[in-house]
Amino acid sequence: MEETKEKVISIPRIGEPAPAFEAPTTHGVLKLEDFKGTWLILFSHPADFTPVCTTEFIAFAEIYPELKKRGVELLGLSVDSISSHIAWVRNVEEKTGVKIPFPIIADLNKEVATAYGMIHPGQSKTETVRCVFIIDPNQIIRTVLYYPLTTGRNMQEILRIIDCLQTTDKYQVATPANWKPGDKVVVPPPNTQEGAEERLKQGYECIDWYLCKKEIK
Amino acid sequence: MACISPDGKPTESGTKMLRALKSNLKTPEDIARETGLPLFRVRSGLRELVQAGVAEQDGSKYRITEKGAALIA
């Protein structure tokens, strides 16, 4: 019987080291390791000179100052050429006045796109879908988002995720649904019966032993 | 090339980095602080400057070469 083998393209997962790369960008050749010590948002878009991508690039440029305040760099990617990227960002600036301040990878050979599972053949065999990888200063993947070609990303949610991750790292807490800076955070639940009994006496705001919140200052 | 133009001359960011290297041995972090360039740009730029022979690495620090000094004289 003939065996059919299908190539399975793996997608980097949360908690794993981000796949290394060296790629030409609009700011010169960059390696993943160049970003060591800073947070990095690596994101892909389907193609230059397309409408949804243009709105996203303007929106990424708009949140860039907020990202910089949080120690986060942005790095875009598509399978277009450097010349196409340069022409597009110049066109965006000329038509809208918005300067794109971050580099964009020209992944013509799809090496980075393949390593990060950015091409989803069910959507498009040639373009990258709208991926977002949030990579921490130790170059560990902390968040993975995938959006379809037709849905532009929500920048406020991306900023919120950065705030959540940085708060989690700083205070060793979790953040509840729709959390935003200033809201109460979730105290990690106890993992022993004794801990559960003590938890309710510790002065937190508790629904029960496994769901307690506190303020952070 | 982001720091060295095809004609071998440093770009604006390349010039900034070479000027920062003029006074002393510096780490990429020192150069980023001094020039205001993002650290990732400095790290990739230093690779280019070393490759072009206008800067050289000494452990974790960098210095300008004679060729580099002549470019910004």
Interface residues (C-beta under 8 A of the other chain):
Chain A: H27 G28 V29 L30 K31 E33 D34 F35 G37 T38 E73
Chain B: M1 A2 C3 P38 L39 F40 R41 R43 S44 G45 R47 E48
